[in-house]
Amino acid sequence: MKTALLLGAASVALAGAASAQTADLLILEYAGFENPAFHQPFIEKHGASPTFSFFGDEEEAFQKVRAGFRADMAHICAGSVLKWQESGLLEPWDMSRIEAADDLDRNLMGTEIGTGEDVYFIPSDWGSTAIAYNPEQVPEEDVASLAVFHNPAYAGRMTIPDNVDDAWALAYLATGVTDWTEVTDEQFEAAAAWLRAAHPNIRTYWTDPAELAQLLSTGEVLIAWAWNETYPTMREEGRPIGFQREPAEGSSVWLCGFVNLANGPGSEDKMYDYVNAFHSPESVRPLVEAGWGSPNAPAMEELVGEEDLTAAGLGPIDAPVFAQLPISPEQRIRHAEVFEQIKAGF
């Protein structure tokens, strides 16, 4: 989310690539989002899904494109957009060709990524990151605060994402910051110190939801800073799972979307057809059932009830919300460098 939302297994990625048939639209994508249910109108129009090339981390995808890999569009999260844009990898979208342009939730468009003369990022999905825990072994009162990640009673039984944005969103929230666009040096240092204090308690830094679900299911991990999709997935499997989005300090919301890669080799018409299919009302329920929200606000309101949203870990909450909107490339690099140091024990 993200560098979000990985199903991870190479077999899944290979199967997705093998089934794709439309050769003149190549999408750089997280595994799992190739699901035909998310773009059925595109298939109905063109007879097949696009071709997908999968990545596991947005930095990997960024370096791949910068090294010369050519695709038509990419699915990345909001925090990375300015870095891609300033590196000359993106072209602006023609918003007149986005059929749901007027229906996109303005709260998801943001001030840096969806306004002004040029639009480089179109929202495609959103979700939440909060405390997932085993309610059979962890009392609810223990996850009433993000301070649980400093609780020595759970040392070696906790995990947070191996993801720069999610880790820093957690640390900023835990230290009283709900907006990272203009943090002071003191706020940055306080958040870094919080992550360092949590590090000895962390069993592992999870890299994809399948790994996280396995850690929680086996009992190896009891508490996790997790994307909301883990919650409905484990409930469907009948496994014990709680999802605390209302600790005292709050939880975060992430946003991902599509970027138009400069000099894409494929069909521009099909690229816009794909985006329009992803935004279509037909895609809303499949996305929510998979644990992700659609940016199509009227369709979400009409087709998805509050009970469905709550079941997916996306419902309204009464707690601070940290929006993982874009930050400057310099700040993101600073986050990444310090996070690597912390994971290495420094």
C-alpha positions, 0 to 999 in steps of 0.5 A: 500500500501501499507498497501495498497489497501483495499476494506475493507468491511467484506462482500467482504472478506467473499465472496472472501473466500467463492468462493475460492476452492483450499485448498492447497494454502493459501494466506494472502492478502489484500481484493480486490486482490482476483479478478480472473482477476488477476490470470486467468492462475492459474484458467485455470490450477487448476480449481479454485482460491486459498484460501485467508485469508484477513487482513486490516493492515500489522502489523495485518498480521505480528502479526498473522503469528508470533503468529502461523497462517500458510499460504503459501505466503503473499502480503505485501508492500516493507517497511515491508519486512526487518521486516518480514525477520529479524523475521524469517517468510520468505523463499527465492524465487527460482527465477528459477521458476519465469517465468517473472524473466527477465521481472520484472522492475529492478526499482521495484526490488530495491537494498535491496529486489531483489538483492544478493544471496537470494530474499525474495520479488517479486514485484506484483503491484505498484502505486502512492500516491498524492493529491486527491481533489475536483476540483469544490471547490479547485482551482488547484493553492491551490494543487500546493504544499504539504503545502496545508495540513497546509492551515487553509482554509481547516481545518477539510476538509482534510485527510491522510492515517492511514498508517505509510509509506504513512504518512511519505512519505508525511512528508519527501517530504514536508520537502525536502527529497526524500529518506528515507533510510538514513535520519538524526535525523534532517530530521526525526524531521523536518518531525515529526514536519510537521505532527504535524502541519498538524494534527489539520487540519485533519478531519480523518485518512482514512483506506481504499479506500472505506472510502476515496471515501465516504469522497470525494464524500459527500464533507466531505473532499475536499483534501486527500493524496490518493492512485491513485486507488481512481482517476479512481474509482471516475471518473468512477462513474462520481464524481468530482476528481482531482489527483495532482501528480506534486506539487512542492515537488513531490509525492510518488510511493509505491511497493507491492509484494509477500513473501514466508512464512516459512514452508507453509503447502500447495503446493509449485508448486501451489504457483509458478503457482499463482505468474506466473499467477499474472505476466502474460500478461493476468493480466496486463490490469485488474490490470491497470484498477483497478488502479495498475501497473504490474511489468512485464515491457515488457507486460506493454509497449506492452499492456498499453498506456501512456493514460491508465496509466495517466487515472489510475494515473500512468503516467510519471510526471515532479516532484520529486518522493519518492520511498517507498522502504524498511527501517530498522525495527528500523526506521519503528518502530520509524516512527510508534511510533511517528505517533501514538503519533501525531494522539493522539495529542502529 
